[in-house]
């Protein structure tokens, strides 16, 4: 690949960003013949134009290097046989991969040593068991497991010492650190598939303990005789008679030292006996993952785990590819042992799923393929993995957008390579045909993916795109004339070049002189950006935010910024770079810099206005400064919109049409400019919306309390508004003034609506309101100079209409009003008992995890003075969660203080959790075999209070989530106003079904009123 290896290459390079947007990891990854930048990422330094010395490590690269050193320093588990065991080797490798010299490595390493160690966690999954002992009369068992971590590991017993300890977990581990699986009834091959997060401090001394027990319920002799099947069962009856009632039977245990575990282990373990009576006790399938919580690095605290891992992957893969290119070997997609070890440690410590790891690999490899030379077959593995594991709900919106952009970018780039197939895949170069076939295979497989069709709006016709790229107008006889025309054109071009150099009278003209300056251009551009940035900052610091002229409405800083932009435009015109592809990349850099300066200006000018206002404490001057800020940003917006004509983008498109696709120009230049303009518009809207509160922080003061809606009382408000509107018209440009006028109109209507709601409804009251609105309408219309009458009357009609009786609302809008106050009830009384839960929301998986721990002080509902409780979990209101089915815990026999300790996952998006009235309803029932289940009580947990709902990154586990004790309540038999409103809607089936369910609960209520 030759053409795409020139200078910056067709893909735009950039440094790491704090978001999830992909940028190229190594600036030096420019292709064949261009060395890699020793820093891995230098802002605004294009590929192939590497500065000779870079003395300062870029901040984002330093943070990423801190992350990888922290990962190696706090590695857990025995190394895999194919991984590097020596940490010093890993340190030496990452130092080379990041281009750090010894001094830089030493400084960052010392910072890492001073950071607080993470919380070490063992993520243990109890999958299943097989071949366990049958302890019940029926020949089966009711197995469950107790597991935990002992902080001080016992030395392993001597092989000749046969006697083992019983109840290791109960004897050695504190009760609050013991975890319990659910009981699986009547089986010898139980399946749990339950995961627990166990914390520990020292890898060398800690050990994992698991006991398996048979749960024994107190049963009558008649019931046991009914289950009797053989003499062994009769023997068990006599043995049970000697035991204490309800005592569980020991089935076996597993004890493992954590230092003997790999970072990830998945295997069957033999259950060890207490005695040698039954030495073969079966096997238990366990899965372990050693992870971190609360990592102290800046990247882990400020960025999602998925983003940090993708940046690290891209940095290491860039280094691997360049190492192969330095040895004149094509990279085949296989990472070295060192790179694989580092990435494996980071992914496991951050507990990244296989799907997110594959996603990170695809985004990194597809981006690097557009700038570095390697075999495109390396992309097929990621395509296949994403296809098999694809579930759209696993991704957040920004991750979906990233994936869609990577598909479109690779498709556009692949078509551009095919368009230049004679240069990129020449027949004179060995294996060019294989490389072209490999590229086509990747594009075909990508376009067939489910992810591609779901995320990309328009599914492209790949054969048609390839045909257009190859300029194939037909088949058979039409192709040969086209080929001949291209050959003739090449010969004519060669003749022109020959005549130009060898058949002429005068001296030869100087050619390719721009190559002499090629290395210095990136430094020139960076210097121009730095100077313009500093000049804009100084201009803002000296700006007093007052109009600098009699007829101008913006301040002095816009003049300085306009001068900076004019000088950048002049630089572009004087440069007049002859190479079209390189000129395009220079243009990308210039536009990117000017957009950055514009956004920086918006932020600093707002901070300047706020600082001046705080120092003077004058509301009038504060409003004046905000007006100047709005006008300045609008002036800056005009400067940005003039850039296409000033920089002559049309001529650039003509010059580059042979080497750069027009869509790429649209995607890079126009989209970047549109994004900057959109940000400026957003800043203007924010300031304009803040102006009404600064001008009239309390418009209610203009309304007297005596007769709120009389004509005389509205006159002070009109005078107040007229004076403020005159002030704004003098200090704002017309477009901003119209926007603010609409906001003030809505604000005034809100004040009148609130005042009208406080009056006793009457005909006279509404006549006064109508008269007041007519007067305000004339004020805001201003004889045609203000808001249009259509806008004024449309908004005022709703405020002047006479309120009717409560209209029939849809059940979807009314039902949440029932659950919202219910979820806010007083929780001080536990008249009917209480239930204890843990709830945590994981944003990356869009999953709500609820652990039902226990219930306490339940009321006895059975004749024996006890109950058989179980808990039903539902998400309410049902119409907001139609796909979520109710979940139910196991039933606990003869318990008034049951221990459930069961976990449930609900797949719901975060916006549904924030809806009004959304809550988790926990209903405790007493199980009845023949009749309907009796109501023990119900509790409501509002979803808007979920831990982790507003977090940017998942909490590692629920261990740190506090327990929530919810008192159980009974519905009132008399009903509720909202229920009566829903009951009145006879034609609404959904409303009637909701009322019926609540009435059934009310019939079982123990409340008397």
Secondary structure, DSSP 8 states (H G I E B T S, - for coil): --GGGSTT-SS------SSS----S-TT---TT----TTS--TT--TT---S---S--HHHHHHHHHHHHHHHT--SB--TTS---HHHHHHHHHHHTT--HHHHHHHHHHHHHS---EEEEEEEEEEEES----STTS-EEEEEEEEEESS------TT-----SSHHHHHS-GGG-EE---EEEESS-EEEEEEEEEES-TTT-EEEEEEEE------HHHHHHT--SHHHHHHHHHHHHS-TT--EEEEEEEEEGGGSBSEEEEEEE-B-SSSTT----EEEEEEEEEEES--SHHHHHS-HHHHHHHHHHHHHHHHHHHHHHTT----S---HHHHHHHHHHHHHTT--HHHHHHHHHHHHHHHHTTS---TTHHHHHHHHHHHH--GGGS-HHHHHHHHHHHHHHHHHHHHHHHTHHHHT-TTSTTHHHHHHHHHHHHHHHHH-HHHHHHSSS---HHHHHHHHHT---STHHHHHHHHHHHHHHHHHHHHHHHHHHS-SS-----SGGGGGHHHHHHHHHHHHHHHHHHHHHHHHH--SS-SSTT--S-HHHHHHHHHHHHHHHHHHHH--S-HHHHHHHHHHHHHHHHHHHHHHHHHHHHHHHHHHHHH--HHHHHHHHHHHHHHHHHHHHHHHTHHHHTTHHHHHHHHTTTS-HHHHIIIIIHHHHHHHHHHHHHHHHHHHHHHHHH-TTGGGGS-SSSTTSHHHHHHHHHHHHHHHHHHHHHS-HHHHHHHHHHHHHHHHHHHHHHHHTS---HHHHHHHHHHHHHHHHHHHGGGTSS-HHHHHHHHHHHHS---S-----HHHHHHHHHHHHHTS--S--TT-EEEEEEEEETTTTEEEEEEEEEES----STTS--BEEEEEEEESGGGGTT---EE---BTTBSS-EEEEEEEEE--HHHHTSTT-EEEEEEEE--SSS--EEEEEEEEEGGG-BTTT-SS--S-STTS--EEEE-B---TT--HHHHHHHT-TT-HHHHHHHHHHHHHHHT-----
